[in-house]
Amino acid sequence: MVNSVLDPVSQRYSFIGSSLATVVYVFLLAPVAVTIPMAFGPTNALEFPPSTYSLDLFRILFTSDSWLLPIYTSLKVAVFSTAAALFVGVPSAYWISRHEFLGKLFILGTLLSPLVIPTIVSGLGIYFYFSYIGIGGTTLSLVLGHLMVTLPFVMLMIIAGVQKLDRNLEFGAELMGASPIHMFLTVVLPQLVPSLISAAFFAFLLSFDEVIISWFLAGSDTVTLPVKMYNDLSWEVSPVIAAVSALLTALSVLACIVTIGLRKSTGEDVS
């Protein structure tokens, strides 16, 4: 009797929750639904819906040095910053997860502090610091600046992955005489492949889309794609921006699909 009374109530709340989730998803996806058709519109204006459809905006994007150079810079910085974040973050996250030591919480809090410090504050600080040491406006400054943004996310994802590992395998490798480094390379890393892939894609996308820190650190020869888009929106509204937005959306979707596919192939829950 009680279950029969509660069942309609639970169904009502389930319907309300599903409806709210649908509204939120529609609200979040609406800009994408508007931008993508505009990317195939005319070259003289941004129109929705477009009066004509063509690939002219993409042709301009991939034949103009003013766009290709920022794309190349963003790709280069994203690749290097992602590699640096993985190189530093993976062993650091593993060590923090597996060991207790004095000042652990302080060190972890310091490494994760960029998550709570406003990006504009961090960008201004590293701008003055890099200018003082003479590397402002260089590719190195962009890579180091993006490393500060991507490293906390990489560490969080690797720490979460390490928590799911079976420590008995690590103990067994050490009992068999494996050194800590050899054990880490042959036992831990293979089990962390799904987390490594997710962290790499996430770090790459964060770096590729970063605009605030890039705006502070970019020089005349190191303008990234988001900075180029921001500058163009500040001075003029170029229809090519719609094509760039569509490409960035496609890149994000592709990264998510690849990550989910690889995690499923390894048997890891992606829910």
NORZIZI-V346574 format. One record per residue. N is the residue number from 1. OMEGA is omega in radians with two decimals (NA if undefined). D_CENTER is the distance of its C-alpha to the mean C-alpha in Angstrom with 2 decimals. Layout:
BEGIN
{{N OMEGA D_CENTER} {N OMEGA D_CENTER}}
END
This chain:
BEGIN
{{1 3.13 50.42} {2 -3.13 47.66} {3 3.14 45.06} {4 3.10 46.46} {5 -3.09 46.07} {6 -3.05 42.56} {7 3.07 41.34} {8 3.12 41.62} {9 3.13 39.96} {10 3.10 36.96} {11 3.13 36.77} {12 3.13 36.90} {13 3.09 34.04} {14 3.11 32.02} {15 3.13 32.72} {16 3.12 31.73} {17 3.12 28.42} {18 3.13 27.67} {19 3.11 28.76} {20 3.11 26.58} {21 3.12 23.50} {22 3.13 24.52} {23 3.13 24.99} {24 3.14 21.55} {25 3.13 19.92} {26 3.13 22.24} {27 -3.12 21.44} {28 -3.07 17.67} {29 -3.11 18.28} {30 3.11 21.19} {31 3.12 19.47} {32 -3.14 17.97} {33 3.11 21.50} {34 -3.02 22.94} {35 -3.05 20.73} {36 3.08 20.90} {37 3.13 24.74} {38 3.14 24.94} {39 3.13 23.18} {40 -3.12 26.32} {41 -3.12 28.74} {42 -3.07 31.14} {43 -3.06 30.37} {44 -3.12 32.44} {45 3.02 30.79} {46 -3.09 28.01} {47 2.99 29.67} {48 -0.13 28.94} {49 -3.11 30.33} {50 3.09 30.87} {51 3.07 34.54} {52 -3.13 33.97} {53 3.11 31.33} {54 3.08 30.48} {55 -3.06 27.90} {56 -3.13 29.10} {57 3.09 25.97} {58 3.09 23.99} {59 3.10 26.97} {60 -3.12 26.88} {61 -3.04 23.17} {62 3.08 23.70} {63 -3.10 27.06} {64 3.11 26.51} {65 -3.13 25.81} {66 3.07 24.62} {67 -3.10 21.55} {68 -3.13 21.33} {69 3.05 21.24} {70 3.10 18.20} {71 3.12 16.38} {72 3.12 17.61} {73 3.13 16.66} {74 3.12 13.01} {75 -3.12 12.95} {76 -3.14 14.95} {77 -3.13 13.04} {78 3.14 9.65} {79 -3.10 11.79} {80 -3.13 13.71} {81 3.08 11.23} {82 3.11 9.42} {83 3.13 13.04} {84 3.14 14.15} {85 3.11 11.68} {86 -3.11 12.84} {87 -3.13 16.36} {88 -2.98 16.63} {89 -3.06 14.62} {90 3.12 16.06} {91 3.13 19.71} {92 3.14 19.31} {93 3.12 17.84} {94 -3.12 20.61} {95 -3.14 23.27} {96 -3.12 22.43} {97 -2.99 22.46} {98 -3.04 25.72} {99 3.02 27.76} {100 -3.12 29.37} {101 -3.11 30.29} {102 3.12 31.41} {103 -3.10 28.75} {104 -3.11 26.01} {105 3.13 24.86} {106 3.14 25.08} {107 3.13 23.01} {108 3.11 20.31} {109 3.11 20.41} {110 -3.13 20.23} {111 -3.11 17.15} {112 -3.08 15.37} {113 3.09 17.03} {114 3.12 14.23} {115 -3.08 13.02} {116 3.11 16.44} {117 3.12 17.47} {118 -3.06 17.04} {119 -3.12 14.76} {120 3.08 17.81} {121 3.11 19.91} {122 -3.13 17.73} {123 3.13 17.54} {124 -3.14 21.30} {125 -3.12 22.05} {126 3.05 20.34} {127 3.13 21.81} {128 -3.11 25.27} {129 -3.14 24.79} {130 3.07 23.62} {131 -3.13 26.39} {132 -3.12 28.85} {133 2.98 28.17} {134 3.11 28.19} {135 3.14 24.77} {136 3.11 23.61} {137 -3.13 22.58} {138 3.07 21.85} {139 3.12 19.05} {140 3.13 19.35} {141 3.10 18.78} {142 3.14 15.53} {143 -3.14 14.29} {144 3.10 15.59} {145 3.11 14.25} {146 3.08 10.60} {147 3.12 11.50} {148 -3.13 12.61} {149 -3.02 9.37} {150 -3.05 7.28} {151 -3.14 10.53} {152 -3.13 11.13} {153 3.09 8.27} {154 -3.12 9.37} {155 3.13 12.86} {156 -3.12 12.75} {157 3.12 11.70} {158 3.09 14.30} {159 3.11 16.83} {160 3.11 16.65} {161 -3.14 17.24} {162 -3.13 20.05} {163 -3.12 21.75} {164 -3.08 22.38} {165 3.09 24.02} {166 -3.09 27.81} {167 -3.14 29.14} {168 3.09 32.43} {169 3.12 31.06} {170 3.11 30.13} {171 3.14 33.55} {172 3.13 35.25} {173 3.12 33.75} {174 3.11 34.85} {175 3.12 38.29} {176 3.05 38.66} {177 3.13 38.31} {178 3.07 34.73} {179 3.14 33.46} {180 -3.14 30.36} {181 3.14 28.37} {182 3.10 29.82} {183 -3.14 29.17} {184 -3.09 25.50} {185 -3.01 25.08} {186 -3.09 27.25} {187 -3.03 26.85} {188 -3.05 23.60} {189 3.11 21.08} {190 3.11 22.39} {191 -3.10 21.93} {192 -3.08 18.31} {193 3.12 17.30} {194 3.12 15.51} {195 3.11 13.52} {196 -3.14 12.92} {197 3.13 11.73} {198 3.14 9.30} {199 -3.13 8.05} {200 3.13 8.11} {201 -3.12 6.33} {202 3.12 3.31} {203 3.13 4.17} {204 -3.13 5.32} {205 3.10 3.56} {206 -3.13 3.07} {207 -3.09 6.35} {208 -3.09 7.67} {209 -3.06 7.67} {210 -3.09 8.87} {211 -3.02 12.52} {212 3.12 14.48} {213 3.11 14.38} {214 -3.14 14.61} {215 3.12 17.58} {216 -2.96 19.28} {217 -3.07 18.94} {218 3.03 19.37} {219 -3.11 22.88} {220 -3.14 25.06} {221 -3.09 23.98} {222 3.11 20.29} {223 3.12 19.11} {224 -3.10 15.56} {225 3.10 15.07} {226 3.10 13.79} {227 3.07 16.73} {228 3.12 19.02} {229 3.14 18.27} {230 3.13 18.88} {231 3.13 22.04} {232 3.10 23.32} {233 3.14 22.98} {234 -3.05 24.83} {235 3.13 27.70} {236 3.12 27.83} {237 -3.13 26.18} {238 3.10 25.75} {239 -3.14 25.57} {240 3.14 23.34} {241 3.11 20.45} {242 3.10 20.74} {243 3.10 20.35} {244 3.13 17.23} {245 3.11 15.74} {246 3.12 16.88} {247 3.12 15.32} {248 3.09 11.81} {249 3.13 12.48} {250 3.12 13.89} {251 3.13 11.05} {252 3.13 8.71} {253 3.13 11.84} {254 3.13 12.68} {255 3.12 9.63} {256 -3.13 10.42} {257 -3.14 14.05} {258 -3.14 13.94} {259 -3.14 12.21} {260 3.13 14.77} {261 -3.14 17.51} {262 3.12 17.12} {263 3.08 17.00} {264 -3.13 20.05} {265 3.10 21.80} {266 3.09 21.70} {267 -3.13 23.10} {268 -3.14 20.37} {269 -3.14 20.28} {270 3.12 17.34} {271 NA 18.82}}
END
